[in-house]
Amino acid sequence: MTEEKTETNGFEPIPFLMHPRVFAALGKDLVTSDLVAIIELVKNSYDAFATRVDVRFLNDDAGKLYLEIEDNGLGMDDKILKNVWCVVATPFREDHQTSERLVAGKTKQRRVSGSKGLGRLSSARLGKKLEVFTHKRGKKAWKLVVQWEELADAPTLNQCRAQLWPATAAEFNVESGTLLRITGLESVWPEEEIDELSEGLSRLKPPFEQLGDFRVFLTDARQSAQPMEIDASQLIENPLYRIKGELKANGALRYTYGYQPYKGRGRTDGDTISWANILLDIKQRRDKKSGRYLPEGKKPECGPFNFEIRAWDLDPDTVETAANKFKIRKSTVRSEIRTFKGISVYRDQILVLPKSETSRDWLGLDLRRVSKTGTRISTSQIVGYVGITAEANPEIDDTSDRERLARNNHVREFESLLKYIVEILEIKRDEDRPHDEQKMGDLFKNLDSQGVVEEVRQLASEKAQATEVLPYLESFSVRLEAAKSRIEQTFGYYNRLATIGTLSQMLVHEVGNNNVIIGRFLGTARSFMQEPGKFRSAMTTQLLSAETALNSLERLAERFMPLATRGFRRARRSAFFKQALETCRQAREKDIDHSEITWETDLASTDEVKIDPGELHAVVLNLIDNAIYWLAHSDLRKRRLRISTKRVSGRLQCRVMDSGIGIEKGQEHKIFLPGVTQRPNGFGMGLTVAAEIIEGHGGTIHVESPGELKGATFVFDLPIA
């Protein structure tokens, strides 16, 4: 039938063949580097249920470098060598996704990492010759030799041969296992490449102790004959944020949270949340459009479980700080987290999810994050572990394709509770995460996109996924929005100042003119007073009023002078703090008396400071106004406002204290930012202006809450004249 069809249709069927050079292509070209090649071979040892792997760089009798990778795994018999090891791209691992081993009388399982059947070809990239010594417990030992160049030079695949013969168990240091010996190395493996290999091998170790025993040792005989154990990744072991705990059978959630920045102090706290409160929280947070499952039982239907979730910020500044702390490249920071990213579910210490890269976000964290970027955490930022058991969680099972959990109410509840735990972590993280509080001089720094463009290019070269690029773009977007808001507020404020400045120029002009008029009046009045008359008493009263008015106008002009003078420069004049304080007190005397505030002072004898009187008035009056407002709006029986000064290291330290309600926790730094106010109809610029004036004179300002009088205490310093 075939021949007739061929003749009828006029085509000739030809076989699809592969040249033996495919070994070189798969081994040398498919594996991206020598480092990756060794890691692939070590992963094979993990899949063989090894608990120890030794990677050794040794010198032979002729002084030539060769490589050994030895494990104490299950080993192979001749059937496995012939039907699996020597079959390229075998589906064996897809059909056998777990390894089993008898340990202390119990059968243990380990989820394998390989599935493509190509890992063994990594040795073709590393060297010209491969010797495999392997021994399966209770079976014969075998030796297999592959000459990769001879395979590539063979005319057809049918003539590609490996050499296999029996070996002796005496050649092994362990009861079972495999030794790979690679000679004719393509690379000389300098010290910096050994360091990179050590770093890469550290990422192979499971990030949680619960996942079993797997130790890797590295020996470079050129440096030392002593094997060095590869420790787990220091980055993965030291996350910025961590939440760890358990959901008990009765539904109580017990957790501990830790924040440990790479610079500065961290904190830890914890809590136990009852099942009733968990249900209430989920109900309040639940968005009906999202279809999130709402548990309703008297206890969890899904059963108890334990968990640990570690999280990182992946903005450029944090990545750079982490790279400097752990002495690794910035790309390594991302790649280490990428290796273990997502939340992994283990049943009786056997991996349930995720089984592949496509199922890393089986919980749907990335889709959920789109609606609230910045605050919510993506899969690429976390490394998580959830432990369940077949006995306590019988209804939590994966689907036949092994890519997700089977859908039922137990699983829906399980996922809803995990999202609830992630939300707790997000809330805690948002409290601890550094917020942008840049000074005016750094305002336009956030508009520079060069840094984020370089980071995204680097990520693209690493073939990172969109979820890994997103935090960088979001971070830049947040900075842009903050800069935009700050610019709008600042320019709006200075626009008002420009208007005030124009008015001030007019005011100063009018004050000057009136000063001449009043002076002339005073001169005429004094001449008139020299003659007795019936208007003497009236003139005396007018004279006193005119003098008071003159003094008031002069003080008003002095306050407005910094705004009215286009060429105004700081530190050209000085002021006396006691005098400025008294002026401010007089300006607010009615408010102080009306609110029944006790005014207290404790002022240093030396109080002349290098600051324009108008600027000093602006600082002091803003702080007094704040204190009066909050004291007036409190239910205190005794309202106190106290101002003290003292000389400290050539500067005058000033403290403005009140007995009011103080500053809300977490707002101590934010109240100095423009637009931040808790006063109705307030502009939120008073403390910003005060802070910029003080900083302009080399000083600092901060708030203590609770302060000495149990309310707020503002502390600032100015240079002594």
HELIX and SHEET records of a PDB file:
HELIX    1   1 THR A    2  ASN A    9  1                                   8    
HELIX    2   2 VAL A   22  ALA A   24  1                                   3    
HELIX    3   3 ALA A   25  LEU A   30  3                                   6    
HELIX    4   4 ASP A   34  ASP A   47  1                                  14    
HELIX    5   5 ASP A   78  ILE A   80  1                                   3    
HELIX    6   6 LEU A   81  TRP A   85  3                                   5    
HELIX    7   7 PHE A   92  ASP A   95  1                                   4    
HELIX    8   8 GLY A  119  LEU A  121  5                                   3    
HELIX    9   9 SER A  122  LEU A  126  1                                   5    
HELIX   10  10 TRP A  148  ASP A  153  1                                   6    
HELIX   11  11 LEU A  157  GLN A  159  5                                   3    
HELIX   12  12 ALA A  169  GLU A  171  5                                   3    
HELIX   13  13 GLU A  191  SER A  202  1                                  12    
HELIX   14  14 GLU A  209  LEU A  211  5                                   3    
HELIX   15  15 GLN A  234  GLU A  237  1                                   4    
HELIX   16  16 TRP A  275  ARG A  285  1                                  11    
HELIX   17  17 LYS A  288  SER A  290  5                                   3    
HELIX   18  18 PRO A  316  PHE A  326  1                                  11    
HELIX   19  19 LYS A  330  PHE A  340  1                                  11    
HELIX   20  20 GLU A  357  SER A  359  5                                   3    
HELIX   21  21 LEU A  365  ARG A  369  1                                   5    
HELIX   22  22 VAL A  370  LYS A  372  5                                   3    
HELIX   23  23 THR A  379  GLN A  381  5                                   3    
HELIX   24  24 ASN A  409  ASP A  432  1                                  24    
HELIX   25  25 MET A  440  LEU A  447  5                                   8    
HELIX   26  26 GLN A  450  SER A  461  1                                  12    
HELIX   27  27 ALA A  466  MET A  529  1                                  64    
HELIX   28  28 ARG A  536  ALA A  564  1                                  29    
HELIX   29  29 PHE A  577  ALA A  587  1                                  11    
HELIX   30  30 GLU A  589  HIS A  594  1                                   6    
HELIX   31  31 PRO A  613  ALA A  632  1                                  20    
HELIX   32  32 LYS A  670  PHE A  672  5                                   3    
HELIX   33  33 GLY A  686  GLY A  696  1                                  11    
SHEET    1   A 8 GLN A 163  ALA A 167  0                                        
SHEET    2   A 8 ALA A 141  GLN A 147 -1                                        
SHEET    3   A 8 GLY A 127  HIS A 135 -1                                        
SHEET    4   A 8 GLY A 177  LEU A 185 -1                                        
SHEET    5   A 8 LEU A  65  ASP A  71 -1                                        
SHEET    6   A 8 ARG A  52  ASN A  59 -1                                        
SHEET    7   A 8 ARG A 215  ASP A 220  1                                        
SHEET    8   A 8 MET A 228  GLU A 229 -1                                        
SHEET    1   B 2 THR A  98  VAL A 103  0                                        
SHEET    2   B 2 LYS A 106  ARG A 111 -1                                        
SHEET    1   C 7 ARG A 267  ILE A 273  0                                        
SHEET    2   C 7 LEU A 253  TYR A 259 -1                                        
SHEET    3   C 7 TYR A 241  LEU A 247 -1                                        
SHEET    4   C 7 PHE A 305  ALA A 311 -1                                        
SHEET    5   C 7 ILE A 382  ILE A 388 -1                                        
SHEET    6   C 7 GLY A 342  ARG A 347  1                                        
SHEET    7   C 7 ILE A 350  LEU A 353 -1                                        
SHEET    1   D 2 ALA A 575  PHE A 576  0                                        
SHEET    2   D 2 GLU A 608  VAL A 609 -1                                        
SHEET    1   E 5 ILE A 597  ASP A 602  0                                        
SHEET    2   E 5 ARG A 639  VAL A 648  1                                        
SHEET    3   E 5 ARG A 651  ASP A 658 -1                                        
SHEET    4   E 5 THR A 713  PRO A 719 -1                                        
SHEET    5   E 5 ILE A 701  GLU A 704 -1                                        
END                                                                             
